Amino acid sequence: MRYISTRGAAPELDFEEALLAGLARDGGLYLPTLWPKLSEAEIAAFAGRPYEEVAAAVAARFTGDAFSETELLELARASYADFRHPSRAPLIEIAPNFFVLELHRGPTLAFKDFAMRFVARLFEAVLTRRGQRATIVGATSGDTGSAAIDAFQGLSAVDVFILYPDGRVSDFQRRQMTTPTGENVHALAIEGSFDDCQAAVKAMFNDFAFRDRMKLAAVNSINWARVLAQTVYYFTAAVSLGAPARKVSFSVPTGNFGDIFAGWAAKQMGLPIERLLIATNENDILHRCMATGRYEVSGVKQTTSPSMDIQVSSNFERALFEAFGRDPAPVVALMDELKGGAFDLPEQARAALANDFDSARASEAEVAATIKRVWDEAAYLLDPHTAVGVHAATVVARDSATPIVALACAHPAKFGAAVQAASGQVPEVPGHLADLLRRAERFTQLPNELSVIQSHIEQSARPV
Ligand SMILES: *Cc1c(COP(=O)(O)O)cnc(C)c1O
């Protein structure tokens, strides 16, 4: 399997290279040259199989010669062994034909564990056999950083440095980053905002001497392997609801468009998905774009679903590339236009997106009301991100005979204050994190100065 860039000007890569590259050199995102197809019989055979076996079978379609299915199965088993549910991603029916897919049974209580843990093991395997090492640098406002630190801790080929804005992440999120004890993972508290952290990371990648010396790598949501790992739960969920004989729809709380694009990829592979519902919070650039055709950046609003508080949705570029029939030229043109703050989607591309996607937005009041309503009606606690998706699924017109699955992206305990304010209920913290607030923390405070951050990383990383 080969990989091409959405902007058409970067070299074609194989799976290993696309994994290690992350972003393409032309600024684009990698996609497989063609979508592998699974037959109905192959999809039907997933019924009742362990999650890890489905993961290996799906991933094998994308990894080319890099891994055998047996190797992928071992990596998947190592990735998901610590999950707190035997099916890994259990489905709960909260109303007739209305399901919640719990993706928060991993160590850090958010769906990012699914992809990050698998990607960590892919990195380790590829680098080990190449005799190489890498330094992962990332900025976080919460979930991505904790998932990366947890996923990579203790691995021998990779050091991880996560920059977060000092004093501006929740105690719970900070402690998830600062309490892991692996020597190869580092939480850096930067005196500044999330944007400062992100700018510093970008500057490090643009410092080519540093980048090459440290073998910098990125595991943000544009990394193709993360999207790949997320296609798996669309298969397991749909099959357990009767696919391929029966169609299923999904409502996906959306920020960077990685998770929902994984659903779209599963559909290309043959999974009968009826509709994919883009659910946004008040940061609704994607919903506005679907409704009006204009993709226009405005200021970021802080909401109770902070992992979706973003403006430019990086993986949307993949959907645009597909909507233009895989022609990179209009993608390049729109991305260029976006530097001015907005673009207008041509009608044909808008119609192509509307073939697969619906969209809806949840206000903060609607998020709180949804948490309360579902608690009152079903005695089930939603986190605010999940509530965005559940709200969207209740307001968008759909065929009531088709089951709808709302992705539960985070555990309510991770956003306990917002959940309590909405429902009056205090979500119980899962046992493995019950003592989180008493564990010793380990982090380094650094000024928002690139040279200081770089020399700290250089001194702390194991030699590459
Ligand atoms: C990352 C995240 C999202 C957004 O997912 P994207 O792939 O960026 O669209 C939604 N909810 C939670 C809890 C997250 O951590």
The ligand as a Gaussian input file, in Angstrom:
#p B3LYP/6-31G(d) Opt

LIG

0 1
 C       -9.943000      14.686000      20.518000
 C      -11.325000      14.653000      21.055000
 C      -12.455000      14.980000      20.256000
 C      -12.329000      15.448000      18.824000
 O      -11.883000      14.437000      17.956000
 P      -11.316000      14.797000      16.512000
 O      -10.748000      13.541000      15.968000
 O      -10.264000      15.862000      16.733000
 O      -12.459000      15.319000      15.703000
 C      -13.708000      14.865000      20.821000
 N      -13.867000      14.480000      22.101000
 C      -12.825000      14.162000      22.902000
 C      -13.084000      13.754000      24.304000
 C      -11.518000      14.239000      22.412000
 O      -10.490000      13.930000      23.217000

